[in-house]
Amino acid sequence: MQRHLISAADLTRDDAVLILDTAEEMARVADRPIKKLPTLRGRTVVNLFFEDSTRTRISFEAAEKRLSADVINFTAKGSSVSKGESLKDTAQTLEAMGVDAVVIRHGASGAPYRLATSGWIDAHVINAGDGTHQHPTQALLDAFTMRRRLVGRDAGLGKDLDGRRITLVGDVLHSRVARSNVDLLHTLGAEVTLVAPPTLLPVGVETWPCEVSYDLDSTLPKSDAVMMLRVQRERMNAAFFPTEREYSRRYGLDGDRMAKMPEHAIVMHPGPMVRGMEITAEVADSDRCTVVEQVTNGVSVRMAVLYLLLGGAEPAVTHARTTEEK
């Protein structure tokens, strides 16, 4: 593992499989009466969130506490950032406090990279989402969920997603989740197809390691997993499609469309879902939808990332079982 986790594109196949396998071991901790490991005891991790978040922030906090780290939660609202303090000054304040790792979410693309390479802080940096750029731990938890569902919990150990066909549908233009997933899934050997209106595809998408389609109905029968993306209105400054009804009719996933998917295929969503627009309640509440499962898996994956960056000198399986025996 490298010192920081900034982008899914930075991970090799072996890096990604190591994280996924370590996450399987961490998932076993969640099945125990006491969901704790002493791995990061004495280490301090700061959750530095400049954007609103529910799942990611709570997931990281749960992961850090299960590894026995000391956790500091920082939000821009109510801090000196609201008075105009720069990222550099915030980082140097954290450095003065002696933090070991910073989990950062920021509205500006590139902020985690800047924090990791600037020399402002001597701590591990984990990107929890930056602008429309990257969200690597989301891609890892999505890949973890796919491998469990499509390959198997134990059968998947040491394996990637070679030959699996994954379809991402919706607002690709504003989605850091889409960018991260395309990078990681390609690294893991999957065949990725993006489905979106032309107005919601970024410039240069033809250079991405994936296929592009404008027809959802033709891609569904060939998909092992379909990930619906939220339309990110908060990042839009223009009209990218005529109406919500038109968008839903062309690119929404309902029961009839789900029936066109292979029987083993799953439906995914990074959350939060806009029910009735990109996905109907019938699909969101079906057994094939993995939204809640993704949240659960997110804690295990983030535990694995923190473990490997901060404490992983020995295999997680040995550490976890030795601790359990004690």
Secondary structure as GFF3:
##gff-version 3
##sequence-region A 1 326
A	DSSP	three_ten_helix	8	10	.	.	.	ID=ss1
A	DSSP	alpha_helix	13	30	.	.	.	ID=ss2
A	DSSP	beta_strand	44	49	.	.	.	ID=ss3
A	DSSP	alpha_helix	55	66	.	.	.	ID=ss4
A	DSSP	beta_strand	70	75	.	.	.	ID=ss5
A	DSSP	three_ten_helix	80	83	.	.	.	ID=ss6
A	DSSP	alpha_helix	87	96	.	.	.	ID=ss7
A	DSSP	beta_strand	101	106	.	.	.	ID=ss8
A	DSSP	alpha_helix	111	117	.	.	.	ID=ss9
A	DSSP	beta_strand	124	130	.	.	.	ID=ss10
A	DSSP	alpha_helix	136	150	.	.	.	ID=ss11
A	DSSP	beta_strand	165	169	.	.	.	ID=ss12
A	DSSP	alpha_helix	176	187	.	.	.	ID=ss13
A	DSSP	beta_strand	191	195	.	.	.	ID=ss14
A	DSSP	three_ten_helix	198	200	.	.	.	ID=ss15
A	DSSP	three_ten_helix	205	207	.	.	.	ID=ss16
A	DSSP	beta_strand	211	213	.	.	.	ID=ss17
A	DSSP	alpha_helix	216	219	.	.	.	ID=ss18
A	DSSP	three_ten_helix	220	222	.	.	.	ID=ss19
A	DSSP	beta_strand	225	228	.	.	.	ID=ss20
A	DSSP	three_ten_helix	233	235	.	.	.	ID=ss21
A	DSSP	alpha_helix	244	251	.	.	.	ID=ss22
A	DSSP	alpha_helix	255	258	.	.	.	ID=ss23
A	DSSP	beta_strand	266	268	.	.	.	ID=ss24
A	DSSP	alpha_helix	281	284	.	.	.	ID=ss25
A	DSSP	alpha_helix	291	306	.	.	.	ID=ss26
A	DSSP	pi_helix	307	311	.	.	.	ID=ss27
A	DSSP	alpha_helix	316	325	.	.	.	ID=ss28
###
